């Protein structure tokens, strides 16, 4: 990556624990494959994955992830 390229977006929270049951990282909600491929994904592909992460974490760990506030 050259000096003018923006840093790729990432949902990483530095809490990298892969749950054996759900297959998700408990910190960010990505799968092992998504984490491994992250650097080769385009920015639109990264954003598409990131758009699903909150719902994934909420479904996998309902007691830990609060529902979004109502408007």
C-alpha positions in Angstrom: 0.0 0.0 0.0 1.5 3.4 -0.9 1.5 6.4 1.4 -1.5 8.0 -0.3 -3.8 5.0 0.1 -6.3 5.2 2.9 -6.1 2.6 5.6 -8.6 -0.2 4.9 -11.6 -0.2 7.1 -11.8 -2.8 9.8 -14.2 -3.8 12.5 -11.4 -5.3 14.6 -11.8 -4.5 18.3 -8.5 -6.3 19.3 -10.6 -8.9 21.2 -9.8 -11.8 19.0 -11.5 -14.9 20.4 -13.0 -17.3 17.8 -16.0 -19.0 19.3 -16.0 -22.8 18.5 -19.8 -23.0 18.6 -20.7 -19.9 16.5 -17.6 -19.7 14.4 -17.5 -16.0 15.0 -14.9 -13.7 16.5 -16.4 -12.6 19.8 -14.9 -9.1 19.3 -15.9 -8.2 15.8 -18.3 -10.9 14.6 -16.4 -11.9 11.5 -15.8 -15.6 10.6 -12.3 -17.1 10.4 -12.5 -17.0 6.6 -13.5 -13.3 6.6 -10.7 -12.4 8.9 -8.2 -14.3 6.7 -9.5 -12.8 3.5 -10.0 -9.2 4.8 -6.8 -7.8 3.3 -7.8 -9.0 -0.2 -11.4 -7.7 -0.1 -12.3 -4.5 -1.8 -13.6 -1.6 0.3 -17.2 -2.2 -0.9 -16.9 -5.9 0.1 -15.5 -4.9 3.5 -18.4 -2.5 4.1 -20.9 -5.1 3.1 -19.5 -7.6 5.6 -19.3 -4.8 8.3 -23.0 -4.0 7.7 -23.9 -7.5 8.9 -21.7 -7.7 12.0 -23.9 -6.1 14.7 -26.8 -8.3 13.8 -24.6 -11.4 13.8 -23.2 -10.6 17.2 -26.7 -9.8 18.6 -28.1 -13.1 17.3 -25.1 -15.1 18.6 -24.8 -13.4 22.0 -28.2 -11.7 22.7 -27.3 -11.1 26.4 -24.1 -9.2 25.5 -25.1 -7.0 22.6 -27.8 -4.5 23.3 -30.5 -3.9 20.7 -30.2 -0.6 18.8 -32.1 2.4 20.3 -35.5 3.1 18.8 -35.7 6.4 16.8 
